[in-house]
Amino acid sequence: MGHFLAQGKSVLVTSQTKKALSVLKGQVPEAIQNLCVSVLDDTNLDMVRSVDGISEYLSRYTSNELKRKMESSARQREVIIKQLAEVRRKIYAIKYREFEPIVYNGDSFSPAKAAEFVN
């Protein structure tokens, strides 16, 4: 769900019971819970909360503030992606180092053969 929402798409979740939907709504980040509207509810309370939440959010922030926040988040995301790529590169380097031959006195041994020798 988060992936589609991040792409600006709407998500429709269906369920036979209200309980399952309310549990799922509880798992959604609090910042966007007001955007979850149940059509199974007999009252329009979810719709009222959604409209109130959107209105309150828009009254709290100007479009310039939201744009700056969006740009800042995008920069932070890029930094995190670069850090993640570096960590992955290090993990792969460590992983493949386990399979590098061990050279001793000019002879090359696989790590498995060296382990047999040590034991």
MOVENDA-V875162 format. One record per pair of residues at least 12 apart in sequence whose ideal C-beta (glycine too) atoms are under 7 Angstrom apart, sorted by the first residue. I is the first residue (numbers start at 0). J is the second residue. D is the distance in Angstrom with one decimal. If there is no record, write none. Layout:
i = <I	I>
j = <J	J>
d = <D	D>
This chain:
i = <17	17	17	20	20	33	33	33	34	36	97	98	101>
j = <37	39	40	37	39	48	49	52	49	49	110	110	113>
d = <6.6	5.0	6.6	5.4	6.6	5.4	5.3	2.8	5.9	5.2	6.2	6.6	4.9>
